[in-house]
Amino acid sequence: MLNVKSKMLWEPHKLLPYPKWILYVGVLGLVLYSSFRVLWPDLGKLGEYSTAFFGLIAILVYGKQLRRSAALWLLLAVILVQMLSWWLGVLHHPEWMDSDPKVDRLAKLFIFIGVAWWLGGSTRNTLIVWGLALIFYLPATLIHGDGIHEWLIGLQGERAGFGIRNKQHGAMLFGVALLGIFVFSKRFCTPGKFRSIRILFWCFLLIICSIGVLIGQTRAIWLALLVALSTAGITWLLYKGSSQFTTENLKKFSVSFILLLIVTTGAGIKFHDTLTERIDQESQVISQIAQGEFEDLPYSSIGIRIHTWRAAFDWIEQRPLVGWGGQGRSLVIDHTEWLPNSIKENFGHLHNFFLEIWVAYGILGLTVMGALAVWVGRSSWLAWKGGLLPNDIALFGVIFFVYWMIANQFESYNSFWTGVYVHNIILGGLVTHYWRWQLTSEKDIGVKSIT
């Protein structure tokens, strides 16, 4: 039973009480969502719908204080912004507008509300869901695409995408997994039962995910990982400080650094030619960009991005506040006269999530999404300061934000189901701790006022 106080795997709900039957439905949906969204998409979608729908219903009916959460107000705001942009677009350019507002395009990024609710404020439940997402992703890379053959050709220098959306999205998922493997290494290696097995499993995951990132050959993911892992090291050093920098802490830092160095060196030796080719491939284009020669850029990987971004700013300049509606990114590609037909035929997005929001929903859309980022960051900080968000999960939240910001600058991950999935699973795990802290704080304040 899920809601019985025992040493069951799934920890009892720590937020607010409500009927058990809906808990079973919601948690089952969340498990299906986290486990099968990549491996078995149809079943994963069913879990996604269940998580979102029943989660929203549960929080509205039984949420009490949480009904006032900024997350719900931001969801309402994002729906209103999309409706306003659509309505004004119908008045201005009806021939390019959808028949209805399609509010799910941004609203789907708020499925984390349901995820947070079903996690019930529990760290254990959060780690279970994140662990399921990783464990079930690995066999997905063997089932989709060319299966084991894709891994083999990847090891030989070919680019592998594992049959997941496109080659960039597979690498992105492995990048998120790699961040978690580093940050949660202590949980794998801590003394206790099956420690040797846990360490071996951690080493296996580290090697597999590192190879997955490398053979995905996505430069933006390499950059995002480099900055995110550097941020993790700096954050850890700043947190420990000189007063807490004991011999034990120095040992932990040294072991982590040596492991990272071993993995990096091994990867550099094995994939030297691949890495060199991918980095050197765009060196001339980068040189032209540095010199401000944008118009003559070739339509290479980076060149395509620069040209479509330039086109996007032309459209943004015309409707900066409310944008062009949900089809904004397609309008930029299809109706910018100077873009070549090859680009119009092969691309339908801008490879930059933030530009896509700006084109589609203007500054209003960017403001709401920015407010969401600020709210999640502040909420995580409060939960951590309040002692309910563990250090490693808080650190993971910080470096995931860095990673996600960089990755979405070069590919519109949050516009596709892969990015939506990662976004909601991670944010749900952070927000559930904040809600628990919020309810605990309000309860403490209430007790103090009575006494």
C-alpha positions, 0 to 999 in steps of 0.5 A, spaced: 500 500 500 502 506 498 499 510 503 501 506 509 506 508 514 511 502 513 518 501 510 515 501 503 519 503 497 514 509 496 514 514 501 507 516 504 505 523 502 507 528 506 503 534 503 496 534 504 491 529 506 486 526 500 483 520 498 487 514 497 484 511 491 486 518 487 493 517 490 494 510 487 492 513 480 496 519 480 502 515 483 501 509 477 501 515 472 507 518 474 511 512 474 509 510 467 510 517 465 517 517 468 519 510 466 516 509 459 516 516 456 522 514 452 522 507 452 514 506 450 512 513 448 504 511 448 504 508 455 508 514 457 503 519 454 498 515 458 502 516 464 503 523 462 496 525 461 494 522 468 500 525 472 497 532 469 490 531 469 489 528 476 494 532 479 491 538 477 484 536 480 487 533 486 491 540 488 485 544 486 480 540 490 485 538 496 490 543 495 488 548 500 494 552 501 497 550 495 492 552 491 495 559 492 501 557 489 505 561 484 505 555 480 498 555 478 498 563 477 503 562 472 500 557 469 494 561 468 498 567 466 501 563 460 494 561 458 492 568 458 498 570 454 497 565 449 490 567 448 492 574 447 497 573 442 492 568 438 486 573 438 491 579 436 494 575 431 487 573 428 486 581 428 492 582 425 494 576 420 488 571 420 491 567 414 497 565 418 493 563 425 491 557 428 483 556 428 484 556 436 489 558 441 493 552 442 495 553 449 498 547 451 504 549 447 507 553 453 502 550 458 505 543 457 511 546 461 507 546 467 506 538 468 511 539 473 505 541 478 502 534 477 509 531 478 510 535 484 504 533 487 504 526 486 511 526 489 508 528 496 514 532 498 518 526 499 526 526 497 526 518 496 520 518 491 523 524 487 530 520 487 526 513 485 522 517 479 529 520 477 532 513 477 526 510 473 527 515 468 535 514 467 534 506 468 528 505 463 532 510 458 538 506 457 534 500 454 530 505 450 537 506 446 537 499 444 530 498 442 529 505 438 533 507 432 538 501 430 539 498 437 546 496 438 548 497 431 548 504 433 552 504 439 557 500 435 558 505 429 558 511 434 564 507 437 567 507 430 566 515 430 559 515 426 554 520 430 549 516 434 542 519 435 539 512 438 532 514 434 530 519 439 527 525 435 534 527 432 541 526 434 541 532 439 536 529 443 539 523 445 545 526 447 541 531 451 538 526 455 545 523 456 547 529 458 542 530 464 543 523 466 551 524 467 550 530 471 546 526 476 551 521 476 556 526 478 552 529 483 549 523 486 555 519 487 555 519 494 549 516 495 551 510 490 558 510 494 556 511 501 557 505 506 552 500 507 548 494 504 551 492 497 556 498 497 560 494 492 555 493 487 552 500 488 559 502 486 560 498 480 553 500 478 555 507 478 561 506 474 557 502 469 552 508 468 558 513 468 561 510 462 555 508 458 552 516 459 559 519 458 560 514 451 552 516 450 554 524 450 560 523 446 557 519 440 551 524 440 557 529 437 552 535 439 557 541 441 552 545 445 551 539 450 559 538 450 559 546 452 553 545 457 556 539 460 563 543 461 560 549 464 555 545 468 560 541 471 565 547 472 559 550 476 558 544 480 565 544 483 565 552 484 559 551 488 561 546 492 568 549 494 564 556 495 559 552 500 564 548 504 569 554 505 575 554 508 573 553 515 569 547 513 575 544 508 577 538 512 581 533 510 575 528 509 572 534 504 579 535 500 579 527 499 572 527 496 574 533 492 580 529 490 577 523 488 571 526 484 576 530 480 581 524 479 575 520 476 573 526 472 580 527 469 580 519 468 573 519 464 575 526 460 582 523 458 579 516 456 574 519 452 579 524 449 584 518 447 578 514 444 574 519 441 580 524 439 579 524 431 571 525 432 572 530 437 577 534 433 573 533 427 567 536 430 570 542 433 574 544 427 568 543 423 565 550 424 572 554 426 571 558 420 564 560 421 566 562 428 572 566 425 567 569 421 562 571 427 567 573 431 569 578 425 562 580 425 561 577 418 554 575 418 551 575 412 556 571 408 556 565 413 555 558 410 549 554 411 553 550 416 550 547 423 552 554 426 551 558 420 543 556 419 542 558 426 545 565 426 541 566 419 535 564 422 536 568 428 537 574 424 531 572 421 527 571 427 529 578 430 526 581 424 520 579 425 520 580 433 522 587 431 515 588 428 511 585 434 515 585 440 510 585 445 505 579 443 509 576 438 506 572 432 502 567 435 503 559 436 506 559 429 511 564 429 517 560 428 514 557 422 512 563 419 520 566 420 522 560 416 517 560 411 516 567 410 523 570 410 524 571 403 532 571 403 532 564 407 534 559 401 529 554 399 533 548 402 532 551 409 525 552 408 524 545 406 528 542 412 527 546 418 521 548 422 524 551 428 529 556 430 534 552 434 533 557 440 527 556 445 527 563 448 527 566 441 521 561 439 518 564 445 519 571 443 517 570 436 511 567 438 508 570 444 513 576 445 516 580 451 509 577 455 511 570 454 518 571 455 516 575 462 512 569 464 517 564 463 522 568 466 518 569 472 517 561 472 525 560 472 525 565 478 520 562 482 523 555 482 530 558 483 527 562 489 523 556 492 529 551 491 533 556 495 528 557 501 527 549 501 534 548 502 535 553 507 529 550 511 533 544 511 528 540 507 531 540 500 538 535 501 544 539 499 545 534 493 539 535 490 539 543 491 546 542 487 543 538 481 538 543 481 543 549 480 547 545 475 541 543 471 539 550 470 546 552 467 546 546 463 538 547 461 539 554 459 545 553 455 542 547 451 536 551 449 540 556 446 542 552 441 536 547 440 529 548 442 528 542 447 523 545 451 519 545 444 519 538 443 516 532 448 524 530 450 525 537 453 518 537 456 519 531 459 526 532 462 523 539 464 517 537 468 521 531 471 526 535 474 522 541 476 517 537 479 522 534 484 525 541 486 518 544 487 515 538 491 520 539 496 518 547 496 511 545 497 513 541 503 517 546 506 511 551 505 506 547 509 511 546 514 513 553 515 505 555 515 504 550 520 510 552 525 507 559 524 500 557 526 502 553 532 507 559 535 501 564 534 496 559 538 501 558 543 
